[in-house]
Every structure is written in C-alpha cells, then in structure tokens.
C-alpha cells in the first residue's frame, strides 16, 4: 500500500518552508496545501533553472524576455527599417528625428500557462532518501518546462482556452506558426505546384511493365513493381506509345502502380518504358542557398541553418556510404556537416520533421510576464503530491524577414 512516509513529509515540509520564506510568508507544517506567489528575483532564478536544464543550449541562445509587467505590448527587438542619416534645412525644412521602429509595428500578447506536475508517494519516498531532495524536485519540473517550451516554440499552432497536455500544440502559437501568419511567402512547402513536397537527391528511375489500368475519373495506373515514387513526385514517362509526358504522382498510388492523371488508352507496357524523377535540389546545401538568398543581405549576419535531425542524418549517412571507408574521409564528412551553404548548422530539439530553417537565434523570442504562482498539494485520492504552477508567456518572431523555412522535404 502506498503511503507518504514521515521522512518524506518532513523533507516536503522543509521544501515548502523554503519556498514560503522566499515569498515572505510562513508555512505551518501539517498543512495540506501551500500556495505561494513567486517574487521577481525567485522568478528569474526559476527561469534560469529551466535554461540550465535544457541540455541542447537552445534556450540560452534565443531571447528570453523576462520581468514584463504587462501582458500586452510591442515587441522589443527586430531590425529598425527606417533610415537615420539625413540633412535638415531650417527654417524651410525643420529638423525631425527618425522614429526608431520596425517596418511594421508588431505586438505581443501573453497567455496564461500552467505547469502542473504530480509525483506519486512512492517516487517521493525514494527521492527523500537522498540529501538533494529539494534540488531533485526543482530539476524535475524545470526539465519538463524547458522541453515543453522548446516543443511549443517549434510546434505550437494555436492559443485555445482549453489546451490539455495531449493538445499541447493548442497552448500557444510557436515561431513557425507566427511565420506562417505574418510572412507566409517565407514558408516554402513545394517547388512543383501541387506536389506539396520538396525533393532532395538525384534521379530515381523505375521500369514500367504490364497493362495500364483504367482507374476511372481521368486517372490511369502505370504498372511498376516497387517503383518507390511518393505522391507529389513529378515524373517523366518515356518509352510508351500513349503515355509519354510529365505527370504528378497521385495519392492513390500503390507500391506496384503509379497513378497519374491521363486519358486512358489500352496499352501493355514493356522495356524500354520507364518513369524518372529528378529531385528539386541535388543536396541540402543547394536548398539552404535558396533559403539564405531569400533573407535580405543586410540581415544575414548571424544566420544559422536549423535542420530536422532525420534530414541531416540521411544526408550524412549517404556520404558515409559513398566516402566513409577511410578515417580521413570520416573527418572531412563531419566537418562538412558543420555548415550548410556556408552558415553554421544546428539540429534543434523538437524542430518539425522534414524542415530546414534559416534564421538567427536572437530572432526567436519567448516573452514571460513577471508573475508566477505556485502551490503544493498532497492529494490523497491520487496518492501523490501535486506541484501546481502558473505563469504567463508567449512565443514570437522578432523580424519575419530574417526567417525563411522549407518544409515537406523528402530525399530520393
């Protein structure tokens, strides 16, 4: 039977007493509930603790705008777009200063966020056996907050009134979603219209053999065993009598049949009939060049190419297969992956899959209000202790012009 031991309860009460002292309050042992406002200095320490728990270091490199007294206001950073050099000619032309402002004034609006964690009595009893009980509790929560901030920053889609942990993407709009709404032209989802994909690699070919299938509705099926073409691929068909043309592979395609839009004409295909796809980009560097080129020249200083882990691993694996037989070649490959298009490369935790981003760390911000409330409650019905936390924050892109992203990237 799970119980909260006397030793654990004493450790927990000591922890709660320390929190109460920090808040200028007194805690009476035996209380089932302790609720404490967090003073500003403690708030800053808690934020620093979450940064320290981020083992990737990403939170340390972006902007954490803390201590805000208002939940709404103007964004603080971003490039100033107006010129400042000028000449006046009084009294005909009065001398007036340039207003320090971005091209488009952009505001922040922060939303209430809860970070509640329950530890069951058995786990707390185990923690209480060690002298670093307080540190363990703080680090547990700080680690979860750090990871969730990274996750929401990259994947947040909306700000809904109700957003449980299972719907964490509805907790707050993240950096990618902000870019979609504020600078949609800077999000590249396809190269060939209608493909909904960006293909990287070389050329893929597959032979066509067998009777063409009339799927219906203006769709035909080209027989090809294990062709490997993905829906959205642009293929060129050659060597047939009736179907030599360029097509987009349709979603109804199966492993052994390539569905395309065409007028059906009965034909049995055989060699040299084939379908071929040429990738949109030969490699990730070529794609990165396009992204970087979309950022104005005067805003490129400090850019980093941030790439999803599976894309970087796939490209690196291909190079190792081709050139990784010798130790010297392995060293060269590792160095080659230190940059893309001449800019530093990084694989942030929780960046959306099949995504490549070109931006600056200091272009990404988390704004945090100065208020933080926390409470600790022993819940007998749950056989655990709940650590309730509530604060107010939001995620913002300071300068959308300096943030360009490619998504839906597939290797062929």
C-alpha positions as CSV (number, residue, x, y, z in Angstrom):
1,X,0.0,0.0,0.0
2,X,1.4,3.4,-1.0
3,X,1.9,5.9,1.9
4,X,3.8,9.1,2.3
5,X,6.4,8.3,5.0
6,X,7.1,10.7,7.9
7,X,10.7,11.2,6.5
8,X,9.3,12.3,3.1
9,X,6.7,14.5,4.7
10,X,9.5,16.3,6.7
11,X,11.5,16.8,3.6
12,X,8.5,18.1,1.8
13,X,7.6,20.5,4.6
14,X,11.2,21.8,4.6
15,X,10.9,22.4,0.8
16,X,7.6,24.2,1.3
17,X,9.0,26.3,4.2
18,X,11.9,27.4,2.0
19,X,9.5,28.4,-0.8
20,X,7.4,30.3,1.8
21,X,10.4,32.2,3.1
22,X,11.3,33.1,-0.5
23,X,7.8,34.6,-0.8
24,X,8.0,36.4,2.5
25,X,5.4,34.1,4.0
26,X,5.3,31.5,6.8
27,X,4.5,27.8,6.3
28,X,2.9,25.8,9.0
29,X,3.8,22.1,8.9
30,X,0.9,19.8,8.6
31,X,-0.9,22.0,6.2
32,X,-2.3,20.0,3.2
33,X,-1.9,23.0,0.9
34,X,0.8,25.6,0.4
35,X,0.2,28.4,-2.1
36,X,2.9,30.9,-2.7
37,X,3.4,33.9,-5.1
38,X,6.8,33.9,-6.6
39,X,8.8,37.2,-6.1
40,X,10.6,38.6,-9.1
41,X,14.1,37.5,-8.1
42,X,13.0,34.0,-7.5
43,X,11.1,34.0,-10.8
44,X,14.3,34.9,-12.6
45,X,16.1,32.1,-10.8
46,X,13.4,29.6,-11.8
47,X,13.7,30.8,-15.4
48,X,17.5,30.4,-15.3
49,X,17.0,26.9,-13.9
50,X,14.9,25.9,-16.9
51,X,17.6,27.3,-19.2
52,X,20.2,25.2,-17.3
53,X,18.1,22.1,-17.7
54,X,18.0,22.5,-21.5
55,X,20.9,20.3,-22.4
56,X,20.7,21.4,-26.0
57,X,21.6,25.0,-25.0
58,X,18.9,26.4,-27.4
59,X,17.1,28.4,-24.7
60,X,20.3,30.1,-23.8
61,X,20.8,31.3,-27.4
62,X,17.4,32.7,-28.1
63,X,15.7,35.8,-26.4
64,X,14.1,35.2,-23.1
65,X,12.4,38.5,-22.4
66,X,11.5,38.3,-18.7
67,X,10.1,40.5,-16.0
68,X,7.4,42.0,-18.2
69,X,4.8,44.0,-16.2
70,X,2.2,44.0,-18.9
71,X,0.7,41.0,-20.7
72,X,0.4,43.0,-23.9
73,X,2.8,45.4,-25.6
74,X,5.1,46.0,-28.5
75,X,7.9,43.5,-29.5
76,X,11.2,44.7,-28.3
77,X,13.7,43.5,-30.9
78,X,14.0,43.2,-34.6
79,X,15.8,45.4,-37.1
80,X,14.9,49.1,-37.4
81,X,14.0,49.6,-41.1
82,X,13.9,53.4,-41.4
83,X,17.0,55.4,-42.5
84,X,18.6,57.6,-39.8
85,X,21.1,59.6,-41.9
86,X,19.6,62.9,-43.2
87,X,20.1,66.6,-43.6
88,X,17.7,69.3,-42.4
89,X,17.4,72.9,-43.9
90,X,15.9,75.1,-41.3
91,X,13.7,77.1,-41.2
92,X,12.4,75.8,-44.6
93,X,12.8,72.2,-43.6
94,X,12.6,71.6,-39.8
95,X,14.9,69.1,-38.2
96,X,13.0,66.0,-37.1
97,X,14.3,62.7,-35.8
98,X,13.6,59.3,-37.4
99,X,11.3,57.2,-35.3
100,X,13.0,54.1,-34.0
101,X,10.6,51.4,-35.2
102,X,10.4,48.3,-37.3
103,X,8.8,48.4,-40.8
104,X,5.6,47.1,-39.3
105,X,4.9,47.6,-35.6
106,X,4.2,44.2,-34.1
107,X,2.7,43.5,-30.7
108,X,2.9,40.7,-28.2
109,X,0.0,39.2,-26.2
110,X,0.9,36.7,-23.5
111,X,-1.3,33.8,-22.4
112,X,-1.7,32.0,-19.1
113,X,0.2,28.8,-18.9
114,X,0.0,26.0,-16.3
115,X,2.9,23.7,-15.5
116,X,1.5,21.2,-13.0
117,X,3.4,18.0,-12.1
118,X,2.3,15.2,-9.8
119,X,4.8,12.8,-8.2
120,X,3.3,9.7,-6.6
121,X,4.1,8.9,-3.0
122,X,6.4,6.0,-3.8
123,X,8.6,8.2,-6.0
124,X,8.7,11.0,-3.4
125,X,9.7,8.4,-0.7
126,X,12.6,7.3,-3.0
127,X,13.7,10.9,-3.5
128,X,13.5,11.7,0.2
129,X,16.3,9.2,0.9
130,X,18.8,11.5,-0.7
131,X,20.2,14.8,0.6
132,X,19.4,16.6,-2.6
133,X,15.7,16.2,-2.3
134,X,14.9,19.9,-3.0
135,X,17.2,20.0,-6.0
136,X,15.7,16.9,-7.4
137,X,12.2,18.3,-7.3
138,X,13.2,21.6,-8.8
139,X,15.1,20.0,-11.6
140,X,12.3,17.6,-12.5
141,X,9.9,20.4,-13.1
142,X,12.5,22.7,-14.7
143,X,13.4,20.0,-17.2
144,X,9.8,19.4,-18.2
145,X,9.2,23.2,-18.6
146,X,12.4,23.5,-20.7
147,X,11.4,20.7,-23.1
148,X,7.8,21.9,-23.4
149,X,8.9,25.4,-24.2
150,X,11.1,24.1,-27.0
151,X,8.3,21.9,-28.2
152,X,5.7,24.7,-28.2
153,X,8.2,27.1,-29.7
154,X,8.6,24.9,-32.8
155,X,5.2,23.2,-33.0
156,X,2.6,25.5,-31.4
157,X,-0.3,26.1,-33.7
158,X,-3.0,28.0,-31.8
159,X,-4.0,29.6,-28.5
160,X,-7.1,27.9,-27.3
161,X,-9.0,28.5,-24.0
162,X,-8.6,24.8,-23.2
163,X,-5.3,23.1,-24.0
164,X,-4.5,19.9,-22.1
165,X,-1.1,18.3,-22.4
166,X,-2.4,15.9,-25.0
167,X,-3.2,19.0,-27.1
168,X,0.0,21.0,-26.3
169,X,0.1,22.4,-29.8
170,X,-3.0,24.4,-28.9
171,X,-1.3,26.0,-25.9
172,X,0.4,28.8,-27.7
173,X,1.4,29.9,-31.3
174,X,5.0,29.0,-31.8
175,X,7.7,30.6,-34.1
176,X,6.8,28.5,-37.2
177,X,3.1,29.3,-36.9
178,X,3.9,33.0,-36.4
179,X,5.9,33.0,-39.6
180,X,3.0,31.3,-41.5
181,X,0.7,34.0,-40.4
182,X,3.0,37.1,-40.6
183,X,5.2,36.2,-43.6
184,X,3.6,33.2,-45.5
185,X,5.8,33.8,-48.5
186,X,8.8,32.8,-46.3
187,X,7.4,29.3,-45.9
188,X,8.3,27.1,-48.8
189,X,6.3,23.9,-49.0
190,X,6.7,22.8,-52.6
191,X,8.7,23.6,-55.7
192,X,6.5,21.9,-58.3
193,X,2.9,23.3,-58.0
194,X,0.6,20.8,-56.4
195,X,3.3,18.5,-55.2
196,X,3.2,19.5,-51.5
197,X,6.8,18.3,-51.2
198,X,10.4,19.3,-51.8
199,X,12.6,16.6,-53.1
200,X,16.3,16.4,-52.5
201,X,18.8,14.0,-54.1
202,X,19.5,12.7,-57.5
203,X,17.4,10.9,-60.1
204,X,15.0,8.0,-59.4
205,X,14.0,5.6,-62.3
206,X,11.6,2.7,-62.4
207,X,10.7,0.4,-65.3
208,X,7.1,0.2,-66.4
209,X,5.8,-3.3,-67.3
210,X,2.3,-4.6,-67.7
211,X,-1.1,-3.5,-68.8
212,X,-2.1,0.1,-68.0
213,X,-5.1,0.2,-65.6
214,X,-8.2,2.4,-66.1
215,X,-8.7,3.6,-62.5
216,X,-11.5,5.9,-63.5
217,X,-12.3,9.5,-63.1
218,X,-9.5,10.5,-65.5
219,X,-6.9,8.5,-63.6
220,X,-4.8,5.7,-65.0
221,X,-2.4,3.3,-63.3
222,X,1.0,2.7,-64.7
223,X,2.3,-0.8,-63.6
224,X,5.7,-0.7,-61.9
225,X,6.8,-3.1,-59.2
226,X,8.3,-1.4,-56.1
227,X,8.7,1.9,-58.0
228,X,9.3,4.0,-54.9
229,X,7.7,7.2,-56.1
230,X,6.0,9.3,-53.5
231,X,2.7,11.1,-54.1
232,X,3.5,14.6,-55.3
233,X,6.6,13.4,-57.2
234,X,6.9,14.9,-60.8
235,X,7.8,12.1,-63.1
236,X,8.7,11.9,-66.8
237,X,7.4,8.9,-68.6
238,X,9.2,7.7,-71.8
239,X,9.3,4.6,-74.0
240,X,5.5,4.2,-74.3
241,X,3.1,4.7,-77.2
242,X,0.4,6.7,-75.5
243,X,1.7,8.0,-72.2
244,X,5.0,9.8,-72.8
245,X,4.5,13.0,-70.8
246,X,5.2,14.7,-67.4
247,X,2.9,13.8,-64.5
248,X,2.4,14.3,-60.8
249,X,2.1,11.1,-58.9
250,X,-1.3,10.9,-57.3
251,X,-2.1,10.0,-53.6
252,X,-3.9,6.8,-54.8
253,X,-0.6,5.4,-56.0
254,X,0.3,1.9,-54.5
255,X,3.6,0.1,-54.2
256,X,3.3,-1.5,-57.6
257,X,1.2,1.0,-59.5
258,X,1.8,4.7,-60.3
259,X,-1.4,6.6,-60.6
260,X,-1.4,9.7,-62.7
261,X,-4.0,11.9,-64.4
262,X,-4.3,10.9,-68.1
263,X,-6.8,9.8,-70.7
264,X,-7.0,6.1,-70.7
265,X,-5.8,4.2,-73.8
266,X,-5.4,0.5,-73.6
267,X,-1.6,-0.4,-73.7
268,X,0.7,-3.0,-72.3
269,X,4.0,-1.5,-71.3
270,X,7.3,-3.1,-71.6
271,X,11.0,-2.1,-71.8
272,X,12.3,0.5,-72.5
273,X,9.2,2.1,-70.9
274,X,10.1,3.8,-67.7
275,X,9.3,6.7,-65.3
276,X,12.0,9.0,-64.0
277,X,12.0,11.7,-61.3
278,X,14.7,14.4,-60.9
279,X,14.9,15.9,-57.5
280,X,14.3,19.6,-57.0
281,X,17.7,20.0,-55.3
282,X,20.8,17.9,-55.5
283,X,21.5,18.2,-51.8
284,X,20.6,20.2,-48.6
285,X,23.3,22.8,-49.3
286,X,21.7,23.8,-52.6
287,X,18.3,24.1,-50.8
288,X,20.0,26.1,-48.0
289,X,21.4,28.5,-50.6
290,X,17.9,29.3,-51.8
291,X,16.7,29.9,-48.2
292,X,19.6,32.2,-47.3
293,X,19.2,34.1,-50.5
294,X,15.6,34.9,-49.6
295,X,16.9,36.8,-46.5
296,X,17.9,40.4,-47.3
297,X,21.7,40.7,-47.5
298,X,21.9,43.2,-44.6
299,X,20.0,40.8,-42.3
300,X,22.1,37.6,-43.0
301,X,24.8,38.2,-40.3
302,X,24.3,35.7,-37.6
303,X,22.1,33.3,-39.6
304,X,22.1,29.6,-38.6
305,X,20.7,26.8,-40.7
306,X,18.5,24.7,-38.4
307,X,17.6,21.3,-39.8
308,X,15.5,18.4,-38.7
309,X,17.5,15.5,-37.3
310,X,16.3,12.9,-39.8
311,X,17.2,15.1,-42.8
312,X,20.7,15.7,-41.5
313,X,21.2,12.0,-40.6
314,X,20.0,10.9,-44.1
315,X,22.4,13.2,-45.9
316,X,25.3,12.3,-43.6
317,X,24.5,8.5,-43.9
318,X,24.6,8.8,-47.7
319,X,28.1,10.5,-47.6
320,X,29.4,7.8,-45.2
321,X,28.2,5.1,-47.6
322,X,30.0,6.7,-50.5
323,X,33.1,8.1,-48.9
324,X,33.4,6.9,-45.3
325,X,35.8,4.0,-45.8
326,X,38.9,5.8,-44.5
327,X,39.4,7.7,-41.2
328,X,40.5,10.9,-43.1
329,X,37.3,10.8,-45.1
330,X,35.2,10.5,-42.0
331,X,36.8,13.6,-40.5
332,X,36.1,15.5,-43.7
333,X,32.4,14.4,-43.7
334,X,32.0,15.5,-40.1
335,X,33.5,18.9,-40.9
336,X,31.3,19.2,-43.9
337,X,28.2,19.0,-41.7
338,X,29.3,21.8,-39.5
339,X,27.7,24.2,-42.0
340,X,25.1,24.5,-44.8
341,X,25.6,27.0,-47.6
342,X,28.5,28.4,-45.6
343,X,26.4,29.1,-42.5
344,X,26.5,27.2,-39.1
345,X,24.2,24.2,-38.9
346,X,22.2,23.1,-35.9
347,X,19.7,20.4,-35.1
348,X,17.3,21.9,-32.5
349,X,15.2,19.6,-30.3
350,X,11.6,19.3,-31.4
351,X,12.0,21.2,-34.7
352,X,9.3,19.8,-37.1
353,X,10.3,16.8,-39.1
354,X,11.4,17.4,-42.8
355,X,12.1,21.0,-42.1
356,X,15.0,23.4,-42.8
357,X,15.1,26.9,-41.3
358,X,17.4,29.8,-41.9
359,X,17.2,32.4,-39.2
360,X,19.1,33.9,-36.2
361,X,18.7,32.6,-32.6
362,X,18.1,36.1,-31.5
363,X,15.2,36.4,-33.9
364,X,13.3,33.9,-31.8
365,X,11.8,35.0,-28.5
366,X,9.9,33.9,-25.5
367,X,8.2,36.7,-23.6
368,X,7.5,36.0,-20.0
369,X,5.4,38.0,-17.6
370,X,6.8,38.7,-14.1
371,X,4.1,36.9,-12.3
372,X,4.4,33.2,-11.3
373,X,2.1,31.5,-8.8
374,X,2.8,28.1,-7.3
375,X,1.1,25.7,-4.8
376,X,1.9,22.3,-3.4
377,X,-0.9,19.9,-2.5
378,X,-1.0,16.4,-1.0
379,X,-3.8,14.7,-2.9
380,X,-4.8,11.5,-1.0
381,X,-7.3,10.5,-3.7
382,X,-4.4,10.4,-6.2
383,X,-1.8,9.0,-3.8
384,X,0.6,11.7,-4.8
385,X,1.7,15.3,-4.3
386,X,0.9,17.9,-6.9
387,X,3.1,20.8,-7.7
388,X,0.9,23.5,-9.2
389,X,2.5,26.3,-11.3
390,X,1.0,29.1,-13.3
391,X,2.7,31.8,-15.4
392,X,2.1,33.9,-18.5
393,X,4.1,33.7,-21.7
394,X,4.2,33.9,-25.5
395,X,6.4,33.0,-28.4
396,X,7.3,35.5,-31.1
397,X,9.5,36.1,-34.2
398,X,11.2,39.5,-33.9
399,X,11.9,40.0,-37.7
400,X,9.9,37.8,-40.1
401,X,12.1,39.0,-43.0
402,X,15.1,37.2,-41.4
403,X,13.3,33.8,-41.0
404,X,12.8,31.6,-44.0
405,X,11.7,27.9,-43.9
406,X,11.4,24.9,-46.2
407,X,9.1,22.1,-45.1
408,X,7.9,18.7,-46.5
409,X,11.5,17.8,-47.5
410,X,12.0,14.3,-48.8
411,X,15.1,12.6,-50.1
412,X,15.0,10.4,-53.2
